[in-house]
């Protein structure tokens, strides 16, 4: 958003490139489990990490084996194929597009859609694609993933008796 110092109206410029930052707080765990998890998180601070995108108690069903249908042209829509005919995609579903180099990009649907009888669908998504995807690139819809760098130092609380609580960290998409 450009905010002129003169008091003129602000201008919003929409560009591809937005990335998600997701803050995670893990459930309480034993000291032994926490020791392994904190070691993994320390390594992820340096190397980055890939982990399942939490969907709460919601299921995104059984979509089939979605892939990109043709090369993408960027923007806010993506064509997919190889889905289960009749599969319904709700507004707000998460999906991960995986490029030819194996890099994961998290997106969210912005409108409901139903897969046609041939297993094809066009999805409206946000943020706009910041990478062009090739025909056949994999799409994770049933179990989306997020990949990025740990942008906050992991922190936790050790309770009396050794129970570890409040293990928290943030992941920002890097690609």
BALOBA-1460 file (C-alpha; in Angstrom, 3 decimals):
// residues 175
<rec num="1" residu="x" x="0.000" y="0.000" z="0.000"/>
<rec num="2" residu="x" x="1.433" y="3.329" z="-1.071"/>
<rec num="3" residu="x" x="0.503" y="6.112" z="1.364"/>
<rec num="4" residu="x" x="1.452" y="9.505" z="-0.011"/>
<rec num="5" residu="x" x="2.824" y="11.982" z="2.519"/>
<rec num="6" residu="x" x="0.614" y="14.648" z="0.943"/>
<rec num="7" residu="x" x="-2.585" y="13.078" z="2.263"/>
<rec num="8" residu="x" x="-3.666" y="11.872" z="-1.184"/>
<rec num="9" residu="x" x="-5.593" y="8.591" z="-1.355"/>
<rec num="10" residu="x" x="-3.647" y="5.395" z="-0.639"/>
<rec num="11" residu="x" x="-3.004" y="3.064" z="-3.549"/>
<rec num="12" residu="x" x="-2.955" y="-0.718" z="-3.174"/>
<rec num="13" residu="x" x="-0.692" y="-2.561" z="-5.588"/>
<rec num="14" residu="x" x="-1.409" y="-6.285" z="-5.840"/>
<rec num="15" residu="x" x="1.651" y="-8.249" z="-6.856"/>
<rec num="16" residu="x" x="2.418" y="-11.954" z="-6.784"/>
<rec num="17" residu="x" x="4.788" y="-12.861" z="-4.019"/>
<rec num="18" residu="x" x="2.785" y="-12.990" z="-0.828"/>
<rec num="19" residu="x" x="3.905" y="-15.741" z="1.505"/>
<rec num="20" residu="x" x="2.305" y="-17.365" z="4.500"/>
<rec num="21" residu="x" x="3.783" y="-17.147" z="7.979"/>
<rec num="22" residu="x" x="2.288" y="-19.807" z="10.228"/>
<rec num="23" residu="x" x="2.760" y="-19.892" z="13.979"/>
<rec num="24" residu="x" x="2.695" y="-23.353" z="15.528"/>
<rec num="25" residu="x" x="2.165" y="-24.324" z="19.171"/>
<rec num="26" residu="x" x="2.578" y="-28.038" z="19.770"/>
<rec num="27" residu="x" x="0.582" y="-30.025" z="22.324"/>
<rec num="28" residu="x" x="2.173" y="-30.876" z="25.696"/>
<rec num="29" residu="x" x="4.737" y="-33.667" z="25.456"/>
<rec num="30" residu="x" x="7.091" y="-35.677" z="27.593"/>
<rec num="31" residu="x" x="10.631" y="-34.462" z="28.141"/>
<rec num="32" residu="x" x="11.982" y="-37.268" z="25.914"/>
<rec num="33" residu="x" x="9.663" y="-36.339" z="23.026"/>
<rec num="34" residu="x" x="10.406" y="-32.652" z="23.502"/>
<rec num="35" residu="x" x="14.172" y="-33.284" z="23.425"/>
<rec num="36" residu="x" x="13.884" y="-34.831" z="19.953"/>
<rec num="37" residu="x" x="11.463" y="-32.147" z="18.739"/>
<rec num="38" residu="x" x="13.596" y="-29.236" z="19.955"/>
<rec num="39" residu="x" x="16.649" y="-30.780" z="18.251"/>
<rec num="40" residu="x" x="14.687" y="-30.963" z="14.983"/>
<rec num="41" residu="x" x="13.554" y="-27.364" z="15.406"/>
<rec num="42" residu="x" x="17.105" y="-26.151" z="16.035"/>
<rec num="43" residu="x" x="18.195" y="-27.862" z="12.817"/>
<rec num="44" residu="x" x="15.194" y="-26.326" z="11.005"/>
<rec num="45" residu="x" x="16.301" y="-22.832" z="12.084"/>
<rec num="46" residu="x" x="19.360" y="-23.430" z="9.910"/>
<rec num="47" residu="x" x="17.988" y="-25.666" z="7.133"/>
<rec num="48" residu="x" x="14.259" y="-24.884" z="6.936"/>
<rec num="49" residu="x" x="11.496" y="-27.440" z="7.296"/>
<rec num="50" residu="x" x="8.470" y="-28.990" z="5.658"/>
<rec num="51" residu="x" x="5.487" y="-30.056" z="7.758"/>
<rec num="52" residu="x" x="1.771" y="-30.783" z="7.430"/>
<rec num="53" residu="x" x="-0.489" y="-27.760" z="7.303"/>
<rec num="54" residu="x" x="-2.809" y="-27.987" z="10.327"/>
<rec num="55" residu="x" x="-6.443" y="-28.200" z="9.239"/>
<rec num="56" residu="x" x="-7.914" y="-28.372" z="12.729"/>
<rec num="57" residu="x" x="-10.530" y="-31.091" z="12.982"/>
<rec num="58" residu="x" x="-11.580" y="-30.548" z="9.370"/>
<rec num="59" residu="x" x="-11.038" y="-33.057" z="6.585"/>
<rec num="60" residu="x" x="-10.572" y="-32.061" z="2.975"/>
<rec num="61" residu="x" x="-11.819" y="-35.466" z="1.897"/>
<rec num="62" residu="x" x="-10.478" y="-37.757" z="-0.805"/>
<rec num="63" residu="x" x="-9.729" y="-35.693" z="-3.894"/>
<rec num="64" residu="x" x="-7.942" y="-38.364" z="-5.924"/>
<rec num="65" residu="x" x="-4.443" y="-37.630" z="-7.245"/>
<rec num="66" residu="x" x="-4.547" y="-34.010" z="-8.423"/>
<rec num="67" residu="x" x="-1.908" y="-32.599" z="-10.734"/>
<rec num="68" residu="x" x="-1.621" y="-29.392" z="-12.755"/>
<rec num="69" residu="x" x="-3.562" y="-29.593" z="-16.007"/>
<rec num="70" residu="x" x="-1.339" y="-27.825" z="-18.497"/>
<rec num="71" residu="x" x="1.303" y="-25.261" z="-17.684"/>
<rec num="72" residu="x" x="0.077" y="-22.501" z="-15.384"/>
<rec num="73" residu="x" x="0.120" y="-18.905" z="-16.530"/>
<rec num="74" residu="x" x="0.298" y="-17.369" z="-13.061"/>
<rec num="75" residu="x" x="-2.419" y="-15.342" z="-11.450"/>
<rec num="76" residu="x" x="-5.207" y="-16.401" z="-9.124"/>
<rec num="77" residu="x" x="-6.435" y="-19.587" z="-10.778"/>
<rec num="78" residu="x" x="-5.013" y="-23.028" z="-11.442"/>
<rec num="79" residu="x" x="-6.318" y="-25.859" z="-13.648"/>
<rec num="80" residu="x" x="-6.147" y="-29.359" z="-12.151"/>
<rec num="81" residu="x" x="-6.848" y="-32.873" z="-13.429"/>
<rec num="82" residu="x" x="-6.927" y="-36.430" z="-12.058"/>
<rec num="83" residu="x" x="-9.355" y="-35.591" z="-9.268"/>
<rec num="84" residu="x" x="-12.279" y="-37.704" z="-8.135"/>
<rec num="85" residu="x" x="-15.339" y="-36.749" z="-10.246"/>
<rec num="86" residu="x" x="-17.898" y="-34.926" z="-8.104"/>
<rec num="87" residu="x" x="-15.335" y="-34.043" z="-5.385"/>
<rec num="88" residu="x" x="-16.385" y="-30.779" z="-3.809"/>
<rec num="89" residu="x" x="-13.788" y="-28.184" z="-2.895"/>
<rec num="90" residu="x" x="-14.981" y="-25.669" z="-0.329"/>
<rec num="91" residu="x" x="-13.945" y="-22.057" z="-0.127"/>
<rec num="92" residu="x" x="-10.960" y="-21.887" z="2.211"/>
<rec num="93" residu="x" x="-9.460" y="-25.317" z="1.427"/>
<rec num="94" residu="x" x="-5.675" y="-25.347" z="1.588"/>
<rec num="95" residu="x" x="-3.567" y="-26.841" z="-1.168"/>
<rec num="96" residu="x" x="0.127" y="-27.195" z="-1.878"/>
<rec num="97" residu="x" x="1.507" y="-26.865" z="-5.389"/>
<rec num="98" residu="x" x="4.861" y="-28.597" z="-5.894"/>
<rec num="99" residu="x" x="7.100" y="-27.292" z="-8.668"/>
<rec num="100" residu="x" x="9.408" y="-29.362" z="-10.857"/>
<rec num="101" residu="x" x="12.319" y="-28.779" z="-8.443"/>
<rec num="102" residu="x" x="10.288" y="-30.194" z="-5.525"/>
<rec num="103" residu="x" x="9.618" y="-26.857" z="-3.811"/>
<rec num="104" residu="x" x="6.271" y="-26.554" z="-1.970"/>
<rec num="105" residu="x" x="3.959" y="-23.513" z="-2.300"/>
<rec num="106" residu="x" x="0.932" y="-23.149" z="-0.007"/>
<rec num="107" residu="x" x="-2.302" y="-21.636" z="-1.346"/>
<rec num="108" residu="x" x="-5.942" y="-21.366" z="-0.306"/>
<rec num="109" residu="x" x="-9.082" y="-21.632" z="-2.406"/>
<rec num="110" residu="x" x="-11.174" y="-18.469" z="-2.569"/>
<rec num="111" residu="x" x="-14.306" y="-20.001" z="-4.084"/>
<rec num="112" residu="x" x="-16.069" y="-23.343" z="-3.934"/>
<rec num="113" residu="x" x="-15.721" y="-25.670" z="-6.935"/>
<rec num="114" residu="x" x="-16.911" y="-29.119" z="-7.966"/>
<rec num="115" residu="x" x="-14.769" y="-31.486" z="-10.033"/>
<rec num="116" residu="x" x="-16.457" y="-32.386" z="-13.337"/>
<rec num="117" residu="x" x="-17.062" y="-35.911" z="-14.630"/>
<rec num="118" residu="x" x="-13.671" y="-35.958" z="-16.364"/>
<rec num="119" residu="x" x="-11.798" y="-35.174" z="-13.128"/>
<rec num="120" residu="x" x="-11.063" y="-31.571" z="-14.116"/>
<rec num="121" residu="x" x="-11.471" y="-28.378" z="-12.106"/>
<rec num="122" residu="x" x="-10.307" y="-24.768" z="-12.169"/>
<rec num="123" residu="x" x="-9.622" y="-23.337" z="-8.729"/>
<rec num="124" residu="x" x="-9.536" y="-19.706" z="-7.653"/>
<rec num="125" residu="x" x="-6.620" y="-19.322" z="-5.238"/>
<rec num="126" residu="x" x="-4.736" y="-16.865" z="-3.058"/>
<rec num="127" residu="x" x="-2.065" y="-15.696" z="-2.891"/>
<rec num="128" residu="x" x="-1.379" y="-15.207" z="-6.601"/>
<rec num="129" residu="x" x="1.063" y="-17.748" z="-7.986"/>
<rec num="130" residu="x" x="4.641" y="-16.593" z="-7.550"/>
<rec num="131" residu="x" x="5.930" y="-19.539" z="-9.586"/>
<rec num="132" residu="x" x="4.731" y="-21.030" z="-12.876"/>
<rec num="133" residu="x" x="3.881" y="-24.711" z="-12.641"/>
<rec num="134" residu="x" x="4.385" y="-27.315" z="-15.356"/>
<rec num="135" residu="x" x="1.818" y="-29.765" z="-16.682"/>
<rec num="136" residu="x" x="1.700" y="-32.728" z="-14.312"/>
<rec num="137" residu="x" x="3.178" y="-30.969" z="-11.256"/>
<rec num="138" residu="x" x="1.814" y="-32.564" z="-8.068"/>
<rec num="139" residu="x" x="-0.873" y="-30.866" z="-5.989"/>
<rec num="140" residu="x" x="-1.492" y="-31.825" z="-2.349"/>
<rec num="141" residu="x" x="-5.143" y="-31.257" z="-1.508"/>
<rec num="142" residu="x" x="-6.086" y="-33.947" z="1.031"/>
<rec num="143" residu="x" x="-3.020" y="-33.262" z="3.187"/>
<rec num="144" residu="x" x="-1.369" y="-29.949" z="2.245"/>
<rec num="145" residu="x" x="2.119" y="-29.140" z="3.495"/>
<rec num="146" residu="x" x="3.964" y="-25.925" z="4.278"/>
<rec num="147" residu="x" x="7.670" y="-25.485" z="3.574"/>
<rec num="148" residu="x" x="9.828" y="-22.637" z="4.751"/>
<rec num="149" residu="x" x="12.257" y="-21.268" z="7.262"/>
<rec num="150" residu="x" x="11.790" y="-21.040" z="11.006"/>
<rec num="151" residu="x" x="11.582" y="-17.292" z="11.627"/>
<rec num="152" residu="x" x="11.271" y="-17.277" z="15.402"/>
<rec num="153" residu="x" x="13.506" y="-18.975" z="17.895"/>
<rec num="154" residu="x" x="11.642" y="-22.003" z="19.229"/>
<rec num="155" residu="x" x="10.527" y="-21.553" z="22.829"/>
<rec num="156" residu="x" x="8.942" y="-23.823" z="25.417"/>
<rec num="157" residu="x" x="8.094" y="-24.190" z="29.088"/>
<rec num="158" residu="x" x="9.228" y="-27.070" z="31.304"/>
<rec num="159" residu="x" x="6.572" y="-27.863" z="33.896"/>
<rec num="160" residu="x" x="7.200" y="-29.558" z="37.247"/>
<rec num="161" residu="x" x="7.491" y="-33.270" z="36.589"/>
<rec num="162" residu="x" x="9.178" y="-32.729" z="33.217"/>
<rec num="163" residu="x" x="6.123" y="-32.125" z="31.020"/>
<rec num="164" residu="x" x="7.010" y="-29.693" z="28.228"/>
<rec num="165" residu="x" x="4.318" y="-27.209" z="27.195"/>
<rec num="166" residu="x" x="3.997" y="-24.164" z="24.978"/>
<rec num="167" residu="x" x="6.525" y="-25.428" z="22.415"/>
<rec num="168" residu="x" x="6.114" y="-22.734" z="19.772"/>
<rec num="169" residu="x" x="7.761" y="-21.579" z="16.553"/>
<rec num="170" residu="x" x="6.856" y="-19.813" z="13.302"/>
<rec num="171" residu="x" x="7.485" y="-20.962" z="9.712"/>
<rec num="172" residu="x" x="7.607" y="-18.509" z="6.819"/>
<rec num="173" residu="x" x="7.456" y="-19.740" z="3.261"/>
<rec num="174" residu="x" x="10.821" y="-18.965" z="1.690"/>
<rec num="175" residu="x" x="10.351" y="-19.813" z="-1.990"/>
